[in-house]
């Protein structure tokens, strides 16, 4: 049995490149965890209709849509669609959302429910154009 090496030089370069990529990705994801959920925005037919603060106590909301409407529940700083008139009820099956950036989409209802977070620092620069 010949003694060989596990990794060749090219393999090590590829592995180091992948480790660097995942490190950068992990750091960028951890920045989003700094935001705390503060409110939910409800869009119907592409227009912002309602904005509700997230809260600990239970709150039910009815949102009128083209195919009848949906019931939305806010509780323990989380949001979910509890009932819908859509045929497949995919927005109900999506369950609870609780993190900033999470979205529930109801296509037949033309509904979007989004969680918005509080930014700790409003001085953040999004981008610079020269």
C-alpha positions in Angstrom: 0.0 0.0 0.0 1.5 3.3 -1.1 1.6 6.2 1.3 -0.2 9.2 -0.2 -1.4 12.6 0.9 -5.0 13.3 1.7 -5.1 16.7 0.1 -3.4 18.1 -2.9 -2.3 21.7 -3.2 -5.4 22.6 -5.3 -7.7 21.0 -2.8 -6.4 23.1 0.1 -6.8 26.3 -1.9 -10.5 25.4 -2.6 -11.1 24.5 1.0 -9.6 27.8 2.2 -11.6 29.7 -0.3 -14.9 28.0 0.9 -14.0 28.6 4.6 -13.5 32.3 3.9 -16.8 32.6 2.0 -18.7 30.9 4.8 -17.0 33.1 7.4 -18.1 36.3 5.5 -21.6 34.9 5.1 -21.8 34.1 8.8 -20.7 37.5 9.8 -23.2 39.2 7.6 -26.1 37.0 8.9 -25.1 37.8 12.5 -25.6 41.5 11.8 -29.3 40.9 11.1 -29.7 39.3 14.5 -29.0 42.6 16.2 -32.4 43.9 15.1 -35.3 43.2 17.4 -38.8 42.8 15.9 -41.0 45.9 16.6 -43.9 45.9 14.2 -45.7 44.1 11.4 -46.6 45.6 8.1 -49.6 44.2 6.1 -49.7 44.8 2.4 -52.8 44.1 0.3 -52.5 44.3 -3.5 -49.1 45.8 -3.2 -50.2 48.7 -1.0 -49.4 49.2 2.7 -52.7 48.9 4.5 -51.9 48.3 8.2 -49.0 48.7 10.6 -49.3 47.1 14.0 -46.8 47.0 16.9 -45.8 43.5 18.0 -47.0 42.7 21.5 -47.1 40.0 24.1 -50.9 39.9 24.5 -53.1 38.2 21.9 -54.6 40.4 19.1 -56.7 39.3 16.1 -57.0 41.3 12.9 -59.3 40.8 9.9 -57.8 42.0 6.6 -60.3 42.3 3.7 -58.9 41.0 0.4 -60.3 40.4 -3.1 -61.3 36.8 -2.3 -62.9 37.4 1.1 -60.2 38.2 3.6 -57.8 36.7 6.1 -57.5 36.5 9.8 -54.2 37.4 11.3 -53.1 36.7 14.9 -50.4 38.7 16.8 -49.1 37.1 20.0 -45.8 36.9 21.9 -44.1 39.1 19.4 -45.0 36.7 16.6 -47.5 36.9 13.7 -49.4 34.2 11.7 -52.3 33.9 9.4 -55.0 31.8 11.0 -57.5 31.5 8.2 -57.8 32.4 4.6 -60.2 31.8 1.7 -57.5 30.8 -0.7 -57.7 27.3 -2.1 -54.4 25.8 -0.9 -54.2 28.0 2.3 -50.4 28.2 1.9 -50.2 31.4 3.9 -51.9 29.6 6.9 -49.4 26.7 6.5 -46.4 29.1 6.7 -47.1 29.3 10.5 -45.5 31.8 12.9 -43.0 34.4 11.9 -40.9 36.3 14.5 -37.7 37.6 13.0 -37.2 40.9 11.2 -37.3 40.2 7.5 -39.6 37.2 7.8 -42.6 37.3 5.4 -45.9 35.5 4.9 -47.2 35.7 1.3 -50.7 34.9 0.3 -50.8 34.9 -3.5 -54.6 34.6 -4.3 -55.3 37.1 -1.5 -52.5 39.4 -2.8 -51.4 39.6 0.8 -47.9 40.2 2.3 -47.3 40.2 6.0 -43.8 41.4 7.0 -42.0 41.8 10.3 -39.9 45.0 10.6 -37.2 45.4 13.2 -35.8 48.3 15.2 -32.4 49.4 14.1 -30.1 50.1 17.0 -28.1 52.6 15.1 -29.8 54.9 12.5 -26.4 56.2 11.4 -25.7 53.1 9.4 -24.7 53.7 5.8 -26.5 51.6 3.3 -24.3 52.4 0.3 -22.2 55.2 -1.2 -22.5 56.2 -4.9 -19.7 58.3 -6.5 
